[in-house]
Amino acid sequence: QVQLVESGGGLVQAGGSLRLSCAASGSIFSIAAMGWYRQAPGKQRELVASITSGGSTNYADSVKGRFTISRDNAKNTVYLQMSSLKPEDTAVYYCNLKRGPMSYWGQGTQVTVSS
């Protein structure tokens, strides 16, 4: 069983930065793909960024150049560094772990960007 715990959300002004963290329990973190998703009120959950077990990354067009995903396998943790934040980045951010047919979600952390 895998548990994911996100942290680092909060309220920030437009143009500011935040770093989200997601700590995973269990032994499969280093061989799993990790992703950050977000869901704004009234909208569908969308992929923000992902990173494979080998370190390859992928970003949504809306965050390219502003967000950076990284992982520390020694700490079983994935990060999302968010810079130049915009009000439209306001959402609940969720961490996801995928390995084969298995997919696990964290409880989410709120990010609010004020204009």
Secondary structure, DSSP 8 states (H G I E B T S, - for coil): ---EEEE--EEEETT--EEEEEEE-SS-GGGSEEEEEEE-TTS--EEEEEE-TT--EEE-TTTTTTEEEEEETTTTEEEEEE-S--GGG-EEEEEEEEETTEEEE---EEEEEE-
